[in-house]
Structure formats: C-alpha cells, structure tokens
C-alpha cells in the first residue's frame, strides 16, 4: 500500500524507491518477472533492468503493472506522480565537473538520510573546506560542485546525518600548505558540534584491523525497508554493493571500526591538538 509522500529530496532516490516498490509489489502479488514481461509484451530483461534501476520505468508501463499487482485504482495516480517527480533533473545532471559515472552517487548522496564513511587517505569530501578541496582536486569547477553537495548537511528539513571515521594518517598528511591544513582541522572541530555529525579517528596505535582493504561509504535512505547501499571507488570508477550478504559484511566492518576508533570526544581533542601543532 502506498505511503504518504515518500521523501523526494532527490529524483535519483525517487527512482530508487520506485524500482524497489515495483519489485515489492510484484513479489507480494506472487508474480515472476517473466509474468510481468508477458503482461507488458516485452523481454523479461526489461523488468530486471527496471527493478535494478538500470532503466527508469515509464508511465504507460506503470499504468499496466499496478492494476496487475492488485494496487487499488485510487492509489495509481499517486504512483504516477512519484514517477513523474523521479524524472526531474537534479542540480548535478549536466554538471560538467561531475563525471557521468559519479552522477548516480551524487544523486543518491543528495537524497540520503545518513552516511557512514571510512577513509584511509583524506577528509571526506562533504566535510572539506574550500582550500582543502582545491588542494585535492586542483579543479575549481569540481571544487564548486563538491561544496554544493555539502548543502545537504544544512537542510532545514532532515539534514544529512554523517558518521565519519578516518585513519589518523589523514591528520598527519598535509594537504596544501600548513594554513590550509589548520583551517581544515578547525573546520572538523566545528562540524563535530552539530548534532547530525559524528567524527572519529582511528589511531595508528590500533595496528592491523579488518578495514585496511580500503575506503567506502554506506548510504542510508529515508524510505522504510530500504537497506541502503555501499559505495566503493577506485581509479576506474565507482561501484555500488547492495546484496544483503554484501551489506552485512560492511555493517559488521563499520561496527568494529566504531569500537576500535577513539571516541568522538577523544577524536575531536586529537584533531584540535593537531591543529594547534600546525600554528
């Protein structure tokens, strides 16, 4: 049954929700993807692509599928409105500074309710100052886009919640000059005072741990029943992991990181100390 207005902070998240809802409705009705394909007179691959968000669904197909799934007639217009909203353009669409392979991530990040982040190299982009971002990216257009993404932290309604854990080496690695680094560290201290942001540092003294294999982001979404997605990135692009067994691995991983890292209070004290040492 349709809920009252699922959050539509991002059309990308709207498309994600609609894809998941179609799968949920199909399974609840007891149909296979091939059954739906037969009804639409299309290849079953099309249904797979719709449910995995590879291809968006169109209004006419939705109007056929919903009654087939047993959705009451008085709810169909609501689903069609969600479908129309999910096709609108986000500010990131067409932004030349955002690579096409990264656009999906930005759209999901913009509509996420929570992000858990682990990094061994740099301060998380959402928490970077302009100076630090300029030193990392060396592209002013890309810097502007990154700073625009940070507006999600300050939304009047449902600001993005962030739990960031990073290796202590991030504090020691000087990005830009000393002033740039000092400003960045002080910015982290200031951000830590927000109720929606938690920052922890993994001390070098911890030694080996299970997260040495690389950085990742876990994105949580406001829709009930959405398990979230893990995003990993390398030199060739980004990848989303969404299978239950994959999410379970990263959930356990982040839980361990939270225990091994310094507490939020200890972490902020260490960051402030490092900033003072750069005076």
DOMAR-392394 format. One record per residue: residue in one letter; y negated, z negated, x negated of N, C-alpha, C in turn; residue number from 1. Coordinates in steps of 0.2 Angstrom, whole numbers, always signed. Each point is the difference from the previous one (the first is absolute). Layout:
<nodes>
  aa    n_Y    n_Z    n_X   ca_Y   ca_Z   ca_X    c_Y    c_Z    c_X    i
   A      Y      Z      X      Y      Z      X      Y      Z      X  NUM
...
</nodes>
This chain:
<nodes>
  aa    n_Y    n_Z    n_X   ca_Y   ca_Z   ca_X    c_Y    c_Z    c_X    i
   X     +6     +0     -4     -6     +0     +4     -6     +0     -4    1
   X     -5     +4     +1     -6     +0     -4     -4     -6     +0    2
   X     -3     -2     -6     -4     -6     +0     -7     +2     +1    3
   X     -4     -5     +1     -7     +1     +1     -4     +2     -7    4
   X     -2     +6     +0     -4     +2     -6     +3     -2     -7    5
   X     +5     +3     -3     +2     -1     -7     -6     +1     -4    6
   X     -1     -4     -5     -6     +1     -5     +0     +7     -3    7
   X     -6     +3     +1     -1     +7     -3     -5     +0     -5    8
   X     +0     -4     -5     -5     -1     -5     +1     +7     -4    9
   X     +5     +3     +0     +1     +6     -4     +5     +5     +4   10
   X     -2     +6     +0     +4     +5     +4     +7     +1     -4   11
   X     +0     -1     -6     +6     +0     -4     +5     -5     +3   12
   X     -2     -6     +1     +4     -6     +2     +2     +2     +8   13
   X     -5     +3     +3     +2     +2     +7     +6     +5     +0   14
   X     +0     +5     -4     +5     +5     -1     +7     -4     -2   15
   X     -1     -5     -4     +6     -4     -2     +3     -4     +6   16
   X     -5     -3     +4     +3     -4     +5     +3     +5     +5   17
   X     -3     +6     +2     +3     +4     +5     +6     +3     -2   18
   X     +1     +1     -7     +7     +3     -2     +5     -6     +1   19
   X     -2     -6     -2     +5     -6     +1     +2     -1     +7   20
   X     -6     +1     +5     +1     -1     +7     +5     +5     +3   21
   X     -1     +6     -2     +5     +6     +2     +7     -2     -2   22
   X     +1     -2     -6     +7     -2     -2     +2     -6     +4   23
   X     -4     -5     +1     +2     -6     +4     +2     +2     +7   24
   X     -4     +4     +3     +1     +2     +7     +7     +4     +1   25
   X     +1     +5     -5     +6     +4     +0     +6     -4     -1   26
   X     +0     -5     -4     +6     -4     -1     +1     -5     +6   27
   X     -6     -2     +3     +1     -5     +5     +3     +4     +6   28
   X     -1     +7     +1     +2     +4     +5     +7     +2     -1   29
   X     +3     -1     -6     +7     +2     -2     +1     +7     -2   30
   X     -6     +3     -2     +1     +7     -2     +0     +1     -8   31
   X     +3     +5     -2     +0     +3     -7     -5     +5     -1   32
   X     -2     +1     -6     -5     +5     -1     +2     +6     +2   33
   X     +6     +2     +0     +2     +7     +2     -1     +0     +8   34
   X     +1     -5     +4     -1     +0     +7     -8     +2     +1   35
   X     -4     -3     -4     -7     +1     +1     -2     +7     -1   36
   X     +3     +3     -6     -1     +6     -2     +3     +5     +5   37
   X     +5     -1     +3     +3     +4     +6     -5     +0     +5   38
   X     -3     -5     +2     -5     -1     +6     -6     +4     -2   39
   X     -2     +0     -6     -6     +4     -3     +1     +7     -2   40
   X     +7     +2     +0     +2     +6     -2     -3     +2     -7   41
   X     +2     -5     -5     -3     +1     -7     +6     -3     -4   42
   X     -1     +1     -7     +5     -2     -5     +0     -8     +0   43
   X     +5     -3     -1     +0     -7     -1     -4     -3     -6   44
   X     -1     +5     -5     -4     -2     -5     -7     -2     +2   45
   X     -3     +4     +5     -6     -2     +2     -1     -7     +3   46
   X     +5     -2     +3     +0     -7     +2     +0     -5     -5   47
   X     +4     +1     -5     +0     -4     -6     -7     +0     -4   48
   X     -3     +6     +0     -6     +0     -4     -6     -4     +4   49
   X     +1     +0     +7     -5     -3     +4     +1     -8     -1   50
   X     +6     -2     +0     +2     -7     +0     -2     -3     -7   51
   X     +0     +4     -5     -1     -2     -7     -7     +1     -2   52
   X     -4     +3     +5     -7     +1     -1     -2     +6     -5   53
   X     +5     +4     -1     -1     +6     -5     -4     +5     +4   54
   X     +1     +0     +7     -4     +5     +4     -2     -4     +6   55
   X     -6     +1     +2     -3     -4     +6     +3     +3     +6   56
   X     +0     -4     +6     +2     +3     +6     -6     +3     +4   57
   X     +2     +5     +4     -6     +2     +4     +1     -2     +7   58
   X     -6     +1     +4     +0     -3     +7     +5     +3     +4   59
   X     +1     +7     +0     +5     +3     +5     +7     -3     -1   60
   X     +2     -1     -7     +7     -2     -1     +0     -8     +2   61
   X     -5     -3     -1     +0     -7     +2     +1     -1     +8   62
   X     -3     +5     +3     +0     +0     +8     +7     +1     +2   63
   X     +4     +3     -4     +7     +2     +2     +4     -6     -2   64
   X     -1     -3     -6     +4     -5     -3     +0     -7     +4   65
   X     -6     -2     +2     -1     -6     +3     +3     -1     +7   66
   X     +0     +5     +4     +4     -1     +7     +7     +0     -2   67
   X     +2     +4     -5     +7     +0     -2     +3     -7     -2   68
   X     -5     -3     -3     +2     -7     -3     +0     -5     +5   69
   X     -3     +2     +6     +0     -5     +6     -7     -4     +0   70
   X     -5     +3     -4     -7     -4     +0     -3     +1     +7   71
   X     -2     -5     +4     -3     +1     +6     -6     +5     +0   72
   X     -1     +4     +6     -5     +5     +0     -7     -3     -1   73
   X     -2     -7     +2     -6     -2     -1     -2     -2     -7   74
   X     +5     +0     -5     -1     -2     -7     -1     +7     -4   75
   X     +2     +5     +2     +0     +6     -4     -7     +2     -2   76
   X     -5     +0     +4     -7     +1     -2     -2     -4     -6   77
   X     +2     -6     +0     -2     -5     -5     +3     +2     -7   78
   X     +6     +3     +0     +3     +2     -6     -3     +7     -2   79
   X     -2     +4     +4     -4     +6     -1     -6     -2     -4   80
   X     -4     -5     +3     -6     -2     -3     +1     -2     -7   81
   X     +5     -4     -1     +2     -2     -7     +1     +6     -5   82
   X     +4     +5     +3     +1     +6     -4     -6     +3     -2   83
   X     -5     +1     +5     -6     +3     -2     -4     -4     -5   84
   X     +0     -6     +1     -4     -4     -5     +3     +0     -7   85
   X     +7     +1     +0     +3     +0     -7     -1     +7     -3   86
   X     -3     +5     +3     -1     +6     -3     -7     +1     -3   87
   X     -4     -5     +1     -7     +0     -2     +0     -1     -8   88
   X     -5     +2     -3     -1     +0     -7     -3     -6     -3   89
   X     +3     -3     -5     -2     -6     -3     -5     +2     -5   90
   X     -4     -5     -3     -6     +2     -5     +3     +3     -6   91
   X     +7     -2     -1     +3     +2     -6     +2     +8     +0   92
   X     +1     +2     +6     +3     +7     +1     -6     +5     -3   93
   X     +2     +4     -4     -5     +5     -3     -4     -3     -6   94
   X     +1     -6     -2     -3     -3     -5     +3     +3     -7   95
   X     -4     +4     -3     +2     +3     -6     +2     -5     -6   96
   X     -2     -6     +0     +2     -5     -5     +6     -3     +2   97
   X     +3     +1     +6     +7     -3     +1     +5     +6     +0   98
   X     +5     -1     -4     +5     +6     -1     +4     +0     +7   99
   X     +2     +6     +1     +4     +0     +7     +6     -4     +0  100
   X     +3     -1     -6     +6     -5     +1     -2     -7     +1  101
   X     -6     -2     -1     -2     -7     +0     -4     -1     +7  102
   X     -1     +5     +4     -4     +0     +6     +4     -4     +5  103
   X     +7     +0     +0     +4     -3     +5     -1     -8     -2  104
   X     +0     -2     -6     +0     -7     -2     -7     -3     +2  105
   X     -5     +4     -1     -7     -2     +2     +0     -1     +8  106
   X     +2     +4     +3     +0     +0     +8     +4     -6     +2  107
   X     +6     -2     -3     +4     -6     +2     -4     -6     -3  108
   X     -2     +0     -5     -4     -6     -3     -6     -2     +4  109
   X     -3     +6     +3     -6     -2     +4     +1     -3     +7  110
   X     +6     +1     +2     +2     -3     +6     +5     -5     +0  111
   X     +2     -2     -6     +4     -6     -2     -3     -6     +2  112
   X     +4     -5     +2     -2     -7     +2     +1     -5     -6  113
   X     +4     +2     -5     +2     -4     -6     +2     +4     -5  114
   X     -1     -2     -7     +2     +3     -5     +2     -5     -5  115
   X     +7     +1     -3     +2     -5     -5     +1     +5     -6  116
   X     -3     -2     -6     -1     +4     -6     +2     -3     -6  117
   X     +4     +3     -4     +2     -2     -7     -2     +5     -5  118
   X     -3     -2     -5     -2     +5     -5     +0     -3     -7  119
   X     +2     +4     -5     +1     -2     -7     -5     +3     -4  120
   X     -4     +5     +3     -5     +3     -5     -7     -1     +2  121
   X     -3     +0     +6     -7     +0     +2     -1     -4     +6  122
   X     -6     -2     +1     -2     -3     +6     +1     +5     +6  123
   X     +2     -3     +5     +2     +5     +6     -7     +3     +2  124
   X     +1     +7     +2     -6     +4     +1     -5     -3     +6  125
   X     +3     -3     +5     -4     -3     +5     -4     -6     -2  126
   X     +2     -3     -6     -4     -6     -2     -4     +2     -6  127
   X     -1     +6     -2     -4     +2     -6     -7     +1     +1  128
   X     -4     -2     -5     -7     +1     +0     -2     +8     -1  129
   X     -6     +2     +1     -1     +7     -2     +1     +1     -7  130
   X     -3     -4     -4     +1     +1     -8     +7     +0     -2  131
   X     +4     -4     +2     +7     +0     -1     +3     +6     +2  132
   X     -1     +2     +6     +3     +6     +3     -2     +6     -4  133
   X     -7     +1     -2     -2     +5     -4     +3     +1     -7  134
   X     +2     -6     -3     +3     +0     -6     +8     +2     +0  135
   X     +3     -1     +6     +7     +2     +1     +0     +7     +2  136
   X     -4     +2     +5     +1     +7     +3     -4     +5     -4  137
   X     -6     -2     -2     -4     +5     -4     -2     +6     +4  138
   X     -1     -1     +7     -2     +5     +4     -4     -3     +6  139
   X     -6     +2     +0     -5     -4     +5     +2     +1     +7  140
   X     +3     +6     +2     +2     +2     +7     +6     -5     +2  141
   X     +5     +0     -5     +5     -4     +1     -2     -8     +1  142
   X     -5     -2     -4     -2     -7     +0     -3     -1     +7  143
   X     -4     +5     +3     -3     -1     +6     +5     -1     +6  144
   X     +5     +4     -1     +6     +0     +5     +3     -7     +0  145
   X     +2     -2     -6     +3     -7     -1     -4     -5     +3  146
   X     -7     +0     -1     -4     -5     +2     +0     +0     +8  147
   X     +0     +6     +3     +0     +1     +7     +6     -3     +3  148
   X     +6     +0     -3     +6     -3     +2     -1     -8     +1  149
   X     -4     -2     -4     -1     -8     +0     -3     -2     +6  150
   X     -3     +4     +4     -3     -2     +6     +5     -3     +5  151
   X     +6     +2     -1     +5     -3     +4     +1     -8     -1  152
   X     -3     -2     -5     +1     -8     -2     -6     -3     +4  153
   X     -5     +3     +3     -5     -3     +3     -1     +2     +7  154
   X     +5     +2     +3     +0     +2     +7     -2     -6     +5  155
   X     -5     +2     +5     -1     -6     +4     +6     -2     +4  156
   X     +4     +5     +2     +6     -2     +4     +6     +2     -5  157
   X     +4     -5     +0     +7     +0     -4     -1     +3     -7  158
   X     -4     -4     -4     -1     +3     -7     +7     +0     -4  159
   X     +1     +4     -4     +6     +1     -4     +1     -6     -4  160
   X     +6     -3     +0     +2     -6     -3     +4     +3     -7  161
   X     -2     -3     -5     +3     +2     -7     +3     -6     -3  162
   X     +6     +0     -3     +3     -4     -4     +2     +3     -7  163
   X     -4     -1     -5     +0     +4     -6     +3     -5     -5  164
   X     +5     +3     -4     +3     -4     -6     +0     +5     -5  165
   X     -3     -2     -6     +0     +5     -6     +2     -4     -6  166
   X     +2     +4     -5     +2     -3     -6     -6     -3     -4  167
   X     +1     -5     -4     -6     -3     -4     -2     +5     -5  168
   X     +4     +5     -2     -3     +5     -4     -6     +4     +3  169
   X     +0     +0     +6     -6     +4     +4     -6     -4     -2  170
   X     +0     -6     -1     -6     -4     -2     -2     +1     -7  171
   X     +5     +2     -4     -1     +0     -7     -2     +8     -2  172
   X     +2     +4     +4     -1     +7     -1     -7     +2     +1  173
   X     -5     +1     -5     -7     +2     +2     -1     +7     +2  174
   X     -2     +0     +6     -1     +7     +3     -8     +1     +0  175
   X     -2     +5     -3     -8     +0     -1     -2     -5     -5  176
   X     -6     -1     +0     -3     -5     -5     +1     -7     +2  177
   X     -2     -5     -4     +1     -7     +2     -4     -2     +6  178
   X     -6     +3     +1     -4     -1     +6     +4     +2     +7  179
   X     +3     +6     -1     +4     +3     +6     +5     -5     +1  180
   X     +4     -2     -5     +6     -4     +1     -2     -7     +3  181
   X     -6     -3     -2     -2     -6     +2     -2     +0     +8  182
   X     -4     +6     +1     -2     +1     +7     +6     +0     +5  183
   X     +6     +4     -3     +6     +1     +4     +3     -7     +2  184
   X     +1     -4     -6     +3     -6     +1     -4     -5     +5  185
   X     -6     +0     -1     -5     -4     +5     +1     +2     +7  186
   X     +1     +7     +1     +1     +3     +6     +6     -3     +4  187
   X     +6     +0     -5     +6     -3     +3     -1     -7     +2  188
   X     -3     -4     -4     -2     -7     +2     -3     +0     +7  189
   X     -5     +4     +1     -4     +0     +6     +5     +2     +6  190
   X     +4     +5     -1     +4     +3     +5     +5     -6     +2  191
   X     +2     -4     -5     +5     -5     +2     -2     -5     +5  192
   X     -7     +0     +1     -2     -5     +5     +0     +3     +7  193
   X     +2     +6     +1     +1     +3     +7     +7     -3     +2  194
   X     +0     -2     +7     +6     -2     +3     +5     +5     +0  195
   X     -2     +7     +0     +5     +5     +0     +3     +3     -6  196
   X     -2     -3     -6     +2     +2     -6     +3     -6     -5  197
   X     +6     +2     -2     +3     -5     -4     +2     +3     -7  198
   X     -2     -3     -6     +1     +3     -6     +4     -5     -4  199
   X     +5     +3     -3     +4     -4     -5     +1     +4     -7  200
   X     +1     -4     -5     +1     +3     -7     +7     -2     -2  201
   X     +4     +5     -3     +6     -2     -3     -1     -1     -7  202
   X     +1     -6     -2     -1     -2     -7     +5     +3     -5  203
   X     -3     +2     -6     +5     +3     -5     +5     -5     -2  204
   X     -1     -6     +1     +5     -5     -2     +6     +0     +4  205
   X     +0     +4     +6     +6     +0     +5     +5     +4     -3  206
   X     -1     +4     -5     +5     +4     -3     +3     +6     +5  207
   X     +6     +1     -1     +3     +6     +4     +1     -2     +7  208
   X     -1     +5     +4     +1     -2     +8     +2     +7     +3  209
   X     +2     +0     +6     +3     +6     +3     -5     +5     +2  210
   X     -7     -1     -1     -5     +5     +2     -2     +4     -6  211
   X     +3     -1     -6     -2     +4     -6     +1     +7     +1  212
   X     +3     +3     +5     +1     +7     +1     -6     +4     +2  213
   X     -5     -3     +3     -6     +3     +1     -4     -3     +6  214
   X     -6     +3     +1     -4     -2     +6     +2     +3     +6  215
   X     -2     -3     +6     +1     +3     +6     -5     -4     +5  216
   X     -1     +3     +6     -3     -2     +6     +4     -1     +6  217
   X     +0     -5     +3     +3     -1     +7     -5     +0     +5  218
   X     +0     +5     +5     -5     +0     +5     +3     -2     +7  219
   X     -3     -5     +3     +2     -2     +6     -5     +3     +6  220
   X     +2     +1     +6     -4     +3     +5     +0     -4     +6  221
   X     -5     +1     +4     -1     -5     +6     +4     +1     +6  222
   X     +4     +5     +0     +4     +1     +6     +7     -4     +0  223
   X     +1     -3     +5     +6     -4     +0     +7     +4     -1  224
   X     +4     -3     -4     +6     +3     -2     +0     +5     -6  225
   X     -6     +1     -3     -1     +5     -5     +2     -4     -7  226
   X     +5     +1     -3     +2     -3     -6     -4     +1     -6  227
   X     -5     +5     +0     -4     +1     -6     +3     +6     -4  228
   X     -3     +1     -6     +2     +5     -5     -2     -2     -7  229
   X     +4     +1     -4     -1     -1     -7     -2     +7     -4  230
   X     -6     -1     -4     -2     +6     -3     +0     -1     -7  231
   X     +3     +5     -4     +0     +0     -7     -2     +7     -3  232
   X     -3     -1     -6     -4     +6     -2     +2     +1     -8  233
   X     +0     +7     -2     +1     +1     -7     -4     +6     -1  234
   X     +1     +3     -6     -4     +6     -2     +0     +6     +4  235
   X     +6     +1     +4     +1     +6     +4     -2     -1     +7  236
   X     -2     -6     +2     -2     -1     +7     +2     -7     +3  237
   X     +0     -1     +6     +2     -6     +4     +6     +1     +4  238
   X     +3     -6     +1     +6     +0     +5     +0     -6     +4  239
   X     +2     +1     +7     +1     -5     +4     +7     -2     +1  240
   X     +1     -6     +0     +7     -3     +1     +0     -4     +7  241
   X     +4     +2     +5     +0     -3     +6     +7     -2     +3  242
   X     +5     +2     -3     +7     -2     +2     +0     -8     +0  243
   X     +4     -3     +5     +0     -7     +0     +3     -3     -6  244
   X     +5     +3     -3     +3     -3     -6     -6     +0     -6  245
   X     -4     +5     +0     -5     +1     -5     -5     -5     +1  246
   X     -3     -1     +6     -5     -5     +1     +3     -7     -1  247
   X     +6     -1     +1     +3     -7     -1     +0     -2     -8  248
   X     +1     +5     -4     +0     -1     -7     -7     -2     -2  249
   X     -5     +4     +2     -7     -1     -2     -3     -7     +3  250
   X     +2     -2     +6     -2     -6     +3     +3     -6     -4  251
   X     +6     +1     -2     +3     -6     -4     -4     +0     -7  252
   X     -1     +6     -3     -4     +1     -6     -7     -4     +0  253
   X     -4     +2     +6     -6     -3     +0     +0     -8     +1  254
   X     +5     -2     +4     +1     -7     +1     +1     -4     -6  255
   X     +4     +3     -5     +1     -3     -6     -6     +0     -4  256
   X     -4     +6     +0     -6     +0     -4     -5     -5     +2  257
   X     +0     -1     +7     -5     -6     +2     +2     -6     -2  258
   X     +6     -2     -1     +2     -6     -3     -1     -1     -7  259
   X     +1     +6     -4     +0     +0     -7     -7     +0     -3  260
   X     -5     +3     +4     -7     +0     -2     -3     -6     +1  261
   X     -6     -1     -4     -4     -6     +1     -3     +0     +7  262
   X     -1     -6     +3     -3     -1     +6     -6     +4     +1  263
   X     -2     +1     +6     -7     +3     +1     -5     -4     -4  264
   X     +0     -6     +1     -6     -4     -3     +1     +0     -8  265
   X     +6     +0     -2     +1     +0     -8     -2     +7     -2  266
   X     +1     +5     +4     -1     +7     -2     -8     +1     -1  267
   X     -3     -2     +5     -7     +1     +1     -4     -4     -6  268
   X     +3     -6     -2     -3     -3     -6     +1     +3     -6  269
   X     +6     +4     -1     +1     +3     -6     -4     +7     +0  270
   X     -1     +3     +5     -4     +6     +1     -8     -2     -2  271
   X     -2     -6     +2     -7     -2     -1     +0     -2     -7  272
   X     +5     -3     -3     +0     -2     -7     -1     +6     -5  273
   X     +4     +5     +2     +0     +7     -4     -7     +3     +1  274
   X     -3     +0     +5     -7     +2     +1     -5     -3     -4  275
   X     +1     -7     -1     -4     -4     -4     +1     +2     -7  276
   X     +6     +1     -2     +1     +2     -7     -3     +7     -2  277
   X     -1     +4     +5     -3     +6     -2     -8     +0     +0  278
   X     -3     -6     +0     -7     -1     +0     -3     +2     -7  279
</nodes>
